[in-house]
Amino acid sequence: MWNRRKDEDINPRLTPQPPSSASLAREGIPMNTLPPRTNESESARATIGKSVIAKGQLFSREDLYIDGEIEGSVEMQEHKLTVGPNGKLLASVKAREIVILGTIHGNVEATDKIEIRKDAKLVGDLKTARIVIEDGAYFKGSIDISRVEAPKKQMAPAPQPAPVVSATAAAASEVKR
Amino acid sequence: MLDLGQFTQANVSYITGVGHRLYSEDILHTLDSVFGRGDPEKTQTDPVLMRSFLGQILDLPPDSLDAILVWDVLEHLTRPLLAAVLDRIHTVLRPHGALLACFHAELKDRQVQTYSFRIVDSRTLVLHPREVRRTALSFNNRAIERLFEKFSSVKFFLTRDHIREIIVRK
């Protein structure tokens, strides 16, 4: 009695699906009006664009790409910081991994690796477990290669034992009732 | 240790690999950024620029370094700057500390190939060509000895390509 249908026909679509690029191309819509594709790695990180200027303390709990100007400090102990070619940091930096294509004036500390690319400029003291340097990079400062331990996560305070109530105090409270 | 040459992976890896803390400062880069490229006798004459240059380099505490890799930097400084830089080097080097410097053999036109000196291991140094520059001064052996007269000892070694390696002790 009933015609067999595919699952997609049976299950109603609650939200309209965006048209595929192929279908748009067939309809003559130019490809450059489509939103640009982003790599998975770019979409998983926050970005500070080249027109942004910020002063203060910057904390991050995800990978960060800075292409603007930051003055102060940047701290992201378990994540990766990338300073883009237009990035200018006048700041101390702490991260798990740091890739520098722009400029940093300040002390830099990475628990895992610091990568200084060609045309990067770094003035300050470096502390890291590993360092990768491209020819053409400029650096002035000291380099300390050592295992930098990540800060231990703060443990929740151990539960305190319940205060012991002396027998005389307990007896006194009962009497008061 | 202080490396006054170009910042390279090889030198960082070797020096930190043998357990030293490394300071790095590319003097020729600072020289170009302050005075520009050109004949040093003409460019390194402005007292304001000279003060600016000296204010940017070797800002380390006295007696803080065991060794300095000067490489071929000294050839590109005119006499006033050379005297000031050597004075600074003498100050920041610990007693009995050592420095390694390189000087080309005397050339009539003073156009020399500069190098990025890269330490491969304890017996191997690779000279990676950088650019051709006109030296500020030319040195014979006697002139080099006089240059380091404040230091306790000077030893000369002649390498290939007519480069003299000098090891100096404070």
Boltz contact constraints between the chains, C-beta under 6 A:
constraints:
  - contact:
      token1: [A, 133]
      token2: [B, 9]
      max_distance: 6.0
  - contact:
      token1: [A, 139]
      token2: [B, 7]
      max_distance: 6.0
  - contact:
      token1: [A, 139]
      token2: [B, 24]
      max_distance: 6.0
  - contact:
      token1: [A, 140]
      token2: [B, 25]
      max_distance: 6.0
  - contact:
      token1: [A, 142]
      token2: [B, 23]
      max_distance: 6.0
  - contact:
      token1: [A, 143]
      token2: [B, 12]
      max_distance: 6.0
  - contact:
      token1: [A, 143]
      token2: [B, 22]
      max_distance: 6.0
  - contact:
      token1: [A, 144]
      token2: [B, 21]
      max_distance: 6.0
  - contact:
      token1: [A, 145]
      token2: [B, 16]
      max_distance: 6.0
